[in-house]
Amino acid sequence: MVSIERLKVGIKEFDSIIAGGIPRGFFVAVTGEPGTGKTVFSLHFAWQGVLEGDRVIYVTTEESRESIIRQAQMFKMDFAKAVNDGKMIIIDALMRSKGDEWSIEELEVETLVEKVIEAKRKLGYGRARLVIDSMSAFWLDKPAMARKYSYMVKRLLYRWDFTTLLVSQYAITTSEAFGFGVEHVADGIIRFRKSVKGGVLRRYLLVEKMRQTPHDTRMYEIDIVDGTGMIIKGPAGITKEDIALPEKVKEEIKKAKKKSEEETP
């Protein structure tokens, strides 16, 4: 029997859903609407890497570095200390500050890859974790390139011993930022959803795909708790179809997928 090294996400109940963790070297798509918990999930993954002595790189495209540090602090994750101790590098692709060693001035995939490799060299040899939150920012004005860009990131970073979360989001009113470009190249897919029931916001996650892993296929309800982070409340007792996107939106997504496949070189 082949032994598979797995990296814990740091959410106890979730790690048991995927047989103990994400296989080393995997590229995992983390997709869903805004406000479903994708960033909090990514913070857990990054912090667990700090605790285990991994080299950790977090790329933020939709929040500033300071915002990510503050958010992590809410869940007792000291990203600031990890950065100061040389255990973690946060690459800021939102503020694009000139003169900042770990800022990306141009939102281009090639620039991203170069900066991530530079950060890995800085942190040194060893097992590494990478979060790109989110990839959607790189193709918002050219959605047909999503698949090509996602493949490029995976191909160029594969040999650098990264286990990677590629975050991608979409709005229910448009398919332009949909995560199918990431999903096409991913070794795993973790999908986040939300709904309002009885006037209360509820969040869910579903592991749709995880290669080499006997994962749980049930939808799970989750919560985000101040001072703790993400918790798994238990199986939701609903199906994927219960919180599916509207038919009109699904048709838009299918059309966008087809267009992407036709236009991608």
C-alpha positions as CSV (number, residue, x, y, z in Angstrom):
1,M,0.0,0.0,0.0
2,V,1.4,3.4,-1.0
3,S,1.8,5.8,1.8
4,I,0.5,9.4,1.2
5,E,1.9,12.3,3.1
6,R,-1.0,14.6,4.0
7,L,-1.0,18.2,5.2
8,K,-3.5,19.1,7.9
9,V,-5.7,22.1,7.2
10,G,-5.9,22.9,10.9
11,I,-9.7,22.5,11.2
12,K,-10.0,19.2,13.1
13,E,-13.3,18.0,11.8
14,F,-12.5,19.0,8.3
15,D,-9.2,17.0,8.2
16,S,-11.1,13.9,9.1
17,I,-13.4,14.5,6.1
18,I,-10.4,14.2,3.8
19,A,-8.7,11.2,5.4
20,G,-6.3,13.3,7.5
21,G,-5.4,16.2,5.2
22,I,-4.5,17.4,1.7
23,P,-1.9,15.2,-0.1
24,R,1.5,16.9,-0.3
25,G,2.0,18.7,-3.6
26,F,-1.7,19.0,-4.5
27,F,-3.2,22.1,-6.1
28,V,-6.7,22.5,-4.5
29,A,-9.4,24.8,-5.8
30,V,-11.3,26.6,-3.0
31,T,-14.4,28.1,-4.7
32,G,-17.6,29.8,-3.8
33,E,-19.5,33.1,-3.5
34,P,-18.2,36.0,-1.5
35,G,-18.8,35.7,2.3
36,T,-18.9,31.9,2.4
37,G,-15.7,31.4,4.4
38,K,-13.0,30.8,1.8
39,T,-10.5,33.2,3.3
40,V,-11.0,32.0,6.8
41,F,-10.4,28.4,5.6
42,S,-7.2,29.6,3.9
43,L,-6.0,31.3,7.0
44,H,-6.3,28.0,8.9
45,F,-4.3,26.2,6.3
46,A,-1.5,28.8,6.3
47,W,-1.4,29.0,10.2
48,Q,-1.2,25.2,10.5
49,G,1.8,25.4,8.2
50,V,3.5,27.9,10.5
51,L,2.8,25.6,13.5
52,E,4.3,22.6,11.7
53,G,7.4,24.4,10.5
54,D,6.4,24.6,6.8
55,R,7.5,27.5,4.6
56,V,4.3,29.6,4.2
57,I,3.5,32.1,1.4
58,Y,0.1,33.9,1.4
59,V,-0.8,36.0,-1.7
60,T,-3.6,38.4,-1.1
61,T,-5.2,40.2,-4.1
62,E,-8.5,41.4,-2.5
63,E,-7.3,42.6,0.9
64,S,-4.2,44.4,2.0
65,R,-1.5,42.6,3.9
66,E,-2.5,44.5,7.1
67,S,-6.1,43.4,6.7
68,I,-5.1,39.7,6.4
69,I,-2.9,40.0,9.5
70,R,-5.8,41.6,11.5
71,Q,-8.3,39.0,10.4
72,A,-6.0,36.2,11.3
73,Q,-5.4,37.8,14.7
74,M,-9.2,37.6,15.4
75,F,-8.7,33.8,15.4
76,K,-5.6,33.9,17.5
77,M,-3.3,33.3,14.5
78,D,-0.2,35.6,14.9
79,F,0.7,36.1,11.3
80,A,2.7,39.3,12.2
81,K,5.1,37.2,14.4
82,A,5.3,34.5,11.8
83,V,6.4,37.1,9.2
84,N,8.9,38.7,11.6
85,D,10.3,35.3,12.5
86,G,10.9,34.5,8.8
87,K,8.4,31.6,8.8
88,M,5.9,33.3,6.5
89,I,5.8,35.8,3.7
90,I,2.6,37.7,2.8
91,I,2.6,39.0,-0.8
92,D,0.4,42.0,-1.2
93,A,-1.1,42.2,-4.7
94,L,-3.8,44.7,-3.8
95,M,-1.9,47.8,-2.6
96,R,1.0,47.3,-5.1
97,S,3.3,49.6,-3.1
98,K,6.5,50.5,-4.8
99,G,9.5,49.8,-2.8
100,D,7.8,47.0,-0.8
101,E,9.8,43.9,-1.4
102,W,6.7,41.7,-1.1
103,S,4.3,43.6,-3.2
104,I,3.2,43.0,-6.8
105,E,3.0,46.1,-8.8
106,E,1.4,44.4,-11.9
107,L,-1.5,42.0,-11.6
108,E,-0.1,39.5,-14.1
109,V,0.3,35.8,-13.6
110,E,4.0,35.8,-14.7
111,T,4.7,38.5,-12.1
112,L,2.9,36.5,-9.5
113,V,4.8,33.3,-10.2
114,E,8.2,35.1,-10.2
115,K,7.4,36.7,-6.8
116,V,6.2,33.4,-5.3
117,I,9.4,31.7,-6.4
118,E,11.5,34.6,-5.0
119,A,9.6,34.2,-1.6
120,K,10.3,30.5,-1.5
121,R,14.0,31.0,-2.1
122,K,13.9,33.6,0.7
123,L,12.2,31.2,3.1
124,G,14.5,28.3,2.2
125,Y,14.4,24.6,1.3
126,G,11.6,22.4,2.7
127,R,7.9,21.6,2.5
128,A,5.9,24.7,1.6
129,R,2.3,25.9,1.6
130,L,1.0,28.5,-0.8
131,V,-2.4,30.3,-0.7
132,I,-3.4,32.6,-3.6
133,D,-6.5,34.5,-2.4
134,S,-7.8,34.9,-5.0
135,M,-6.9,33.8,-8.5
136,S,-10.1,35.5,-9.8
137,A,-8.4,38.9,-9.7
138,F,-6.0,37.8,-12.5
139,W,-8.8,37.3,-15.0
140,L,-11.7,39.5,-14.1
141,D,-11.2,41.5,-17.3
142,K,-10.4,38.5,-19.4
143,P,-12.4,35.5,-18.1
144,A,-11.7,33.3,-21.1
145,M,-8.0,33.1,-19.9
146,A,-8.9,31.6,-16.5
147,R,-8.1,28.0,-17.6
148,K,-4.8,29.0,-19.2
149,Y,-3.6,31.1,-16.3
150,S,-4.5,28.4,-13.8
151,Y,-2.6,25.8,-15.7
152,M,0.4,28.1,-16.0
153,V,0.5,28.6,-12.2
154,K,0.4,24.9,-11.6
155,R,3.0,24.0,-14.2
156,L,5.5,26.6,-13.2
157,L,5.2,26.1,-9.4
158,Y,4.8,22.3,-9.4
159,R,8.5,21.5,-8.8
160,W,8.8,23.9,-5.9
161,D,7.2,21.5,-3.4
162,F,4.1,23.6,-2.8
163,T,0.8,22.3,-1.5
164,T,-1.5,25.0,-2.8
165,L,-4.9,26.5,-2.2
166,L,-6.1,28.4,-5.3
167,V,-9.1,30.5,-4.2
168,S,-11.7,31.5,-6.8
169,Q,-15.0,33.2,-6.3
170,Y,-18.1,34.0,-8.3
171,A,-21.2,36.1,-7.8
172,I,-24.6,34.5,-8.4
173,T,-25.5,37.2,-10.9
174,T,-22.6,36.6,-13.2
175,S,-20.4,33.7,-14.4
176,E,-17.4,35.9,-15.3
177,A,-15.4,35.2,-12.1
178,F,-16.5,31.6,-11.9
179,G,-13.8,29.2,-10.7
180,F,-14.0,26.6,-13.5
181,G,-10.5,27.7,-14.8
182,V,-9.0,26.7,-11.5
183,E,-11.2,23.6,-11.1
184,H,-10.1,22.3,-14.5
185,V,-6.5,21.9,-13.3
186,A,-7.1,21.2,-9.6
187,D,-6.3,17.9,-7.8
188,G,-9.1,18.8,-5.4
189,I,-12.1,21.0,-5.2
190,I,-13.6,22.4,-2.0
191,R,-16.8,24.3,-2.7
192,F,-18.3,26.8,-0.3
193,R,-22.0,27.8,-0.4
194,K,-24.4,29.9,1.6
195,S,-28.2,30.3,2.0
196,V,-30.6,32.2,4.2
197,K,-33.0,30.1,6.2
198,G,-35.5,31.6,8.7
199,G,-33.7,34.9,8.3
200,V,-30.4,33.4,9.3
201,L,-27.3,33.2,7.1
202,R,-26.0,29.6,6.9
203,R,-22.7,28.5,5.4
204,Y,-21.8,25.1,3.9
205,L,-18.8,23.3,2.4
206,L,-18.6,20.3,0.2
207,V,-15.5,18.3,-0.9
208,E,-16.3,17.7,-4.5
209,K,-13.0,16.1,-5.5
210,M,-9.8,15.1,-3.8
211,R,-7.6,12.7,-5.7
212,Q,-6.0,9.7,-3.9
213,T,-8.4,10.4,-1.0
214,P,-11.5,8.5,0.3
215,H,-13.2,11.7,1.2
216,D,-16.7,12.3,2.7
217,T,-19.1,13.4,0.0
218,R,-21.8,14.9,2.3
219,M,-22.5,18.7,2.5
220,Y,-21.4,20.1,5.9
221,E,-22.7,23.1,7.7
222,I,-19.9,25.4,9.0
223,D,-19.7,28.4,11.2
224,I,-17.1,31.1,11.8
225,V,-16.5,31.8,15.5
226,D,-14.6,34.8,16.8
227,G,-11.5,33.8,18.7
228,T,-11.6,30.3,17.1
229,G,-12.1,30.5,13.4
230,M,-14.0,28.0,11.3
231,I,-15.8,25.0,12.9
232,I,-17.7,22.1,11.3
233,K,-21.1,21.9,12.8
234,G,-21.9,18.6,11.2
235,P,-23.6,17.1,8.1
236,A,-26.1,19.6,6.8
237,G,-28.9,17.1,6.0
238,I,-29.3,18.8,2.6
239,T,-28.0,18.0,-0.9
240,K,-26.0,20.1,-3.3
241,E,-29.1,20.7,-5.3
242,D,-30.9,22.2,-2.2
243,I,-28.6,25.3,-2.5
244,A,-27.9,25.1,-6.2
245,L,-27.5,28.2,-8.3
246,P,-30.6,29.4,-10.2
247,E,-31.1,27.7,-13.6
248,K,-30.5,31.0,-15.5
249,V,-27.1,31.5,-13.8
250,K,-26.1,27.8,-14.4
251,E,-26.8,28.4,-18.1
252,E,-24.6,31.5,-18.1
253,I,-21.9,29.4,-16.5
254,K,-22.1,26.7,-19.1
255,K,-21.9,29.3,-21.9
256,A,-18.9,30.9,-20.2
257,K,-17.2,27.5,-19.9
258,K,-17.7,26.7,-23.5
259,K,-16.4,30.1,-24.6
260,S,-13.3,29.7,-22.4
261,E,-12.6,26.3,-24.0
262,E,-13.0,27.7,-27.5
263,E,-10.9,30.8,-26.9
264,T,-8.1,29.4,-24.8
265,P,-5.0,28.8,-26.9
